[in-house]
């Protein structure tokens, strides 16, 4: 299976990211509309994940240079591409992108057990539990991965 990563820059790319966000259907938060998605990711680098030349998911990250850490802001894979190694390969791509950061952070709803387990399997550790993290009255785990070179 060929997987490609395309940096999201065009309106067409953003529309695909919004479509994927909507199709994933989150139990723990409302999918972002296109304008809100662009606003949320305005300081992030976003990649569209393509399998066989078709959009299959996306991930976004940002780097905090003053703290020398990176944060994976989102990762979403369409259901028909799950359990095929797409997310595992995408997280490796994210790690490559964040290779100069000392620490990588991701925030996950504790009820999203498949995502929590995926990140734990990929070297993250639960660092903190915070109530009302995004102001949505929902708790979140903050997971951290030391990125020792």
Secondary structure, DSSP 4 states (H G I P E B T S, - for coil): --EEEEE--SHHHHHHHHHHHHHH--SSSPPPPHHHHHHHTTTSEEEEEEETTEEEEEEEEEEETTTTEEEEEEEEE-GGGTTTTHHHHHHHHHHHHTTT-SEEEEEE-TT-HHHHHHHHHTT-EEEEEETTTTSSS--EEEEEEE---
